[in-house]
Amino acid sequence: MTAMKKIVSEIQDFHIFLRILIVLVTAGLIAAIARFTFGLGATTNLSDVYPWGLWVSFDVVTAVPLAAGAFVLGAIVHCFHIKKLEPLVRPAIVTGFLGYSLVCLGLLLDLGQPHRGWHIFAYPNLHSPMFEVALCVMSYTTVALLEFLAPVFEKFGFHLPLRFLRTLELPLIVLGAAIATLHQSTIGTFFLIAVDKLHNLWYNPILPLLFWISAVFTGMCIIIIEAVMVHRYLDQPDETELLATLARIIPWFLGIYLVLKVYALFFLSERPLFDRPGLTALFTIEMVAGIIIPLIMFLHKRIRKDSTMQLRAAGLVVMFGLVLNRFNVSMFGMIQKNQQIYYPSAIETIVTIGIIAAHILFFAVVARYFPIFEHHPEDVDYAIPDGFRRVKKPLTIGKPS
Amino acid sequence: MSVKRNFSNDRTFLIDTTRCTGCRSCQVACKQWNQMKAEETTFFQGEGYQNPAHLSENTLTAVKFIDGWRYGRNEFAFYKEMCMHCNEPACVSVCPVSAFIKTPEGPVIYDAKRCIGCRFCMIACPFGIPKYQWSKGLPLVVKCSGCFSRVKEGLIPACAKACPTAITYGSRQEMINEANRRITAHPGKYMSRIYGLEEAGGTSVLYLSSVPFNELGFKKVTQRPLPSLTWAALRFVPTAFITMGGSLAFISWLTNRKERLRREKEMGEDQKASGKEDGQ
């Protein structure tokens, strides 16, 4: 009873925004229960014409690159030793872990036979992109969980597992980046089989490569958005300087993406390209607002160093360069001429909103109770320790609870 | 993919749409043999007299009716829509739990006990054949099995057995020869093309027609076997994993070493400095 009271009083202490999120998450949960009670056909607008809808397009195809920040930043900081970005790593890892956990949840909701998920191991099919992504997402979620456990152990002062995790830290980062490369690109491979269905504007043999590159720059943009938001709303220090360093890397990837995309469009794609005005418009918005404008913005030093402009440029990339791109590939570009139009049902929408709300809510809650921001490189020795006993500098431990 | 199998002895349907009378006994036979539920239908839901309007969880094959004024005459044509039993099926390649199998006899069959219900087969199939049990709480995929249970026992599929005129059933090579024979014997009657010969890398259902195939509602499909499209990217997975993991591990080792050397040097200098202080 007292524990319950404590939780209630904690929640009453939350910002009104967080309490609204709790309501949205609850609504999402109820909608998810409805989906399992009444079945996919009754609760969604999916049909034989649209076997994949909002849940695949957003909860899987879009959410996976949105959670890419963890592997990108992990590699930048720990492998390339750009250590001043270290304060951004932990929030990114928390985002990544939450993101992937919610992807798994979304996948389970979308499966017709979720209780048979283990069949992936029992009857593997090495030729299936879906098999590869399922394995990668599961192993990456495990890796992200191990990375996420560090602040948890710090909070509770578990020293031995913490040292063990620190020994594993670099291997985990490398493993995580390698796994993420595979599934970020293989989600693009999904749509290579949809030849004659996916429109030529998006169908090309290097789609997996484009998916990987866009995941990389999106990961960095998400980190920028997250850091700016956290500074504004969770009273954390201003990281604009650090973000400017990160913002210098982004235009490289945007530029490579643009070049490859144009190359693929003119040399690797079938014709006709611009026969459908609606799709041409979507494609133009995606490329201009999501890639070209932010590329120009990130090329200006003045814009890179300005917190608001950073946020705007990163927001454009995420909203149009990524989210619109993934929807174009997995939904809009697959619509054939004269085909009925799919729109998500109320339950599909409520579940997806619930998942987004859950992500923000859990992040804020984790940030409230675990040391994910109070972690700075000067406190921790990041060289690989030679043994468990020889950690030279003291570890940062959260306030004893 | 693996070594290419010779498909010329696969059991194959040759469906001559010019001989089809639109009697729909194939539809009835299919429902009976597979014990599929009846659908409540009305005329003119689809095009013309087609009924039901499209394939569904309860209908594995249906005759499409195309009628209208064409080429200065009233054209009445039929197209029996069913699983094409591709030589290299997209559904087999994309299924994460190997629920689809291309049998050595030819039919592509589906193992409902394995299926997790991800619907990737429905996205992948170029002919739009796999359908989903949208009415069920724990839905599965349904699809024509080419009457594998009958073929295994030496019988011919239910629809081919029931068809009074249009369906010939036999080995793929024989069916191709027969189709070519009919095309050469009646050049004015047939389009000089066999649908299914090259489509999606070749299928075990071949069609002949007197009107252009697209007018009959046949989909325009690539001639490449579809699994090769994803495999072209998927085969790089081990390489990508090793390259990415290896290069990042190598870079980390390099940067770490540099860092350690720098620190050791610093420490050495510190010690020297402190040693001097002690000496003085």
Interface residues (C-beta under 8 A of the other chain):
Chain A: F36 T37 F38 G39 L40 G41 L46 S47 D48 P51 W52 A75 H78 C79 F80 H81 D110 L111 G112 Q113 P114 R116 G117 H119 I120 A122 Y123 P124 N125 H127 S128 P129 M130 F131 E132 A134 L170 I173 V174 L175 A177 A178 I179 T181 L182 S185 T186 G188 T189 F190 L192 I193 A194 V195 D196 K197 P205 L207 P208 A383 I384
Chain B: M1 H54 L55 S56 A90 V92 S93 V94 C95 P96 V97 S98 A99 R114 C115 I116 G117 C118 R119 F120 M122 I123 A124 P126 G128 K131 Y132 Q133 W134 S135 K136 G137 L138 P139 L140 K219 K220 V221 T222 R224 L226 P227 L229 T230 W231 A232 A233 L234 V237 A240 F241 M244 G245 L248 A249 I251 S252 T255 N256 K258 E259 R260 R263
